[in-house]
Amino acid sequence: MKKRFNKITDPNDQKMPLTMKNYILLLVGFVVIIIGFVLMAGGGSDSPAEFNYEMFSWRRITLAPIVVIAGFAFEIFAILKRFE
């Protein structure tokens, strides 16, 4: 007996919990989170004897955490949003 797999013809099938639009939004949220972590990177000095004040810049202390939290909030929205 040969098994046949059902071909998905409707991208908004009621049996599927997430649609293709949800997956695209999840990818966008993941990119936003990565951008936030890239904004946080750096700020160290080459020598441990000298202190670099660049690590306390506005971009690393304020902007980057806001971008990361916005990315996670967008991820929650992308999972919960129901496209019909």
FILUM-645209 format. One line per 8 residues: their letters; for each residue x, y, z of C-alpha. Coordinates in pm, whole numbers, plus 50000, padded with zeros to 5 digits. Layout:
N
a	X/Y/Z; ...
% end
This chain:
84
mkkrfnki	50000/50000/50000; 50147/50331/49892; 50126/50626/50129; 50034/50957/49979; 50114/51286/50144; 49860/51563/50123; 49984/51861/49932; 49922/52192/50107
tdpndqkm	49729/52400/49857; 49583/52665/50087; 49847/52878/50264; 49582/52988/50518; 49470/52636/50609; 49264/52626/50930; 49459/52324/51054; 49787/52512/51052
pltmknyi	49844/52727/51361; 50075/52971/51181; 50054/53096/50825; 50331/53205/50592; 50274/53568/50695; 50336/53470/51058; 50668/53311/50965; 50773/53620/50770
lllvgfvv	50687/53841/51069; 50884/53605/51296; 51185/53643/51067; 51152/54024/51075; 51137/54021/51456; 51445/53797/51470; 51636/54042/51248; 51536/54332/51477
iiigfvlm	51665/54141/51781; 51996/54070/51604; 52028/54441/51516; 51977/54528/51884; 52252/54292/51992; 52486/54430/51726; 52418/54780/51861; 52519/54657/52209
agggsdsp	52849/54508/52091; 53189/54668/52136; 53311/54938/52370; 53603/54753/52523; 53962/54873/52523; 54270/54694/52399; 54463/54749/52721; 54320/54654/53061
aefnyemf	54511/54946/53216; 54305/55213/53040; 53933/55273/53078; 53717/55341/52774; 53411/55558/52835; 53270/55456/52496; 53113/55153/52661; 52865/55382/52836
swrritla	52739/55550/52520; 52371/55627/52467; 52354/55371/52188; 52467/55081/52409; 52286/55177/52729; 51953/55306/52596; 51892/55243/52227; 52006/54880/52199
pivviagf	51794/54742/52488; 51488/54925/52354; 51545/54770/52009; 51586/54421/52158; 51271/54452/52372; 51079/54586/52070; 51199/54284/51871; 51074/54042/52136
afeifail	50740/54225/52156; 50711/54201/51779; 50786/53827/51801; 50494/53784/52043; 50271/53981/51808; 50384/53767/51511; 50295/53447/51694; 49957/53565/51824
krfe	49836/53745/51511; 49574/53542/51324; 49567/53606/50948; 49253/53496/50767
% end
